[in-house]
Amino acid sequence: MEKWKTQVLPPDEANIRLAAELLNQGEVVGFPTETVYGLAANAFDPQAVAKIFAAKGRPQDNPLIVHIASMEMLPPLVKDPPALAFQLAEKFWPGPMTMILPRSERLGDEVSAGLPTVGIRYPSSPTAQKMILASQLPLAAPSGNLSGHPSPTTAAHMLHDMDTHIPLIIDGGECQVGLESTVIQVMEDRVRLLRPGGITVEMLEEICPVEIDQGVLHAVDANAKVASPGMKYRHYAPIAEVTIVEGELPAFQKYMESVKGDGVYAMVFDGEEDGLCVPTLPFGQSGQPETQAHRLFDLLRQCDDLGAKKVFVRSPDRHGIGLAVYNRLLRAAAFRIVKLDDRKD
């Protein structure tokens, strides 16, 4: 694969134009969205899409999401979308929601991992929209990290993983949401949640019934075909071994006494740092999952910077965007969970 001197440039008009030129030449460019930074290529160019997989070291059966910047860009990408898709788009686009829809013949198997469907998203990030419109291309774009690593929420995160792999990263500052988009499979009268995110179950239920796929909270079979990124493989993980610990704070404090040692850290809610026998990483306020979502990936990356060997994480509440935080932690932990009490789901 070609080695680049990766540039990180601000999102001014000239640099957006440079990004658009590179995309039209079949190259891959890093760009910010409101969720995480993405690794973008022309969705209609199979060779450009292949460069995404090469840069990330991404498994070929892990589908990509295609990003648009107007509803006029939708028809060439999908065929016979259900009417419900337009209701959802009117409510939640632009925004952190991806809809799985029947794909058109114009999109190759490379984008959708051979599936008859494709994920489509209309991001709300002004920088992302400007890049898409400047290039006049739908952009296939997964998160801009090495496969399996925590997703990047800053340009510095992305440069750490993608330096020399791509020619350019547009630096739009810190991402607002901090977790990847909600992914839903759209049916005639309901949706199936494949990956939770900033558009929550509760928000979707205002429009239609919501089924939660088993893969949101449970491991997916290694041979299964999945319609959404983030369902099948170990994702979002630092080098350290991550374990989710379910239980009240006093029980967590006692448990940490039994596992303390060199390189052991605790990820706790703000204000819970006192009374613990190991170094702590506060990852947001208890009962305010938006703050947890915003910090999670940055802290998982800090674990590597600190040389952490084992990280024990206080289990978040699963309501609202808390379900998305828990989902990402499950995959970072490879489903390692310690239950300290009889608390029910």
Salt bridges, closest charged atoms under 4 A:
GLU13 OE2 - ARG17 NH1 3.88
GLU27 OE1 - LYS51 NZ 3.24
GLU34 OE2 - ARG121 NH1 2.65
ASP61 OD2 - LYS232 NZ 2.70
GLU105 OE2 - LYS79 NZ 3.27
ASP109 OD1 - ARG103 NH2 2.36
ASP161 OD2 - HIS149 ND1 3.92
ASP161 OD1 - HIS160 ND1 3.00
ASP161 OD2 - ARG301 NH2 3.10
GLU174 OE2 - HIS294 NE2 3.32
GLU180 OE1 - ARG328 NE 2.81
ASP189 OD1 - ARG190 NE 3.41
GLU211 OE2 - ARG190 NH1 3.67
GLU211 OE1 - ARG192 NH2 2.91
ASP213 OD2 - ARG192 NH1 3.76
GLU246 OE2 - ARG318 NH2 2.98
GLU257 OE1 - LYS260 NZ 3.28
ASP262 OD2 - LYS309 NZ 2.91
ASP270 OD1 - ARG295 NH1 2.90
GLU272 OE2 - ARG314 NH2 2.84
ASP298 OD1 - HIS157 NE2 3.02
ASP317 OD2 - HIS319 ND1 2.85
ASP345 OD1 - ARG318 NH2 3.13
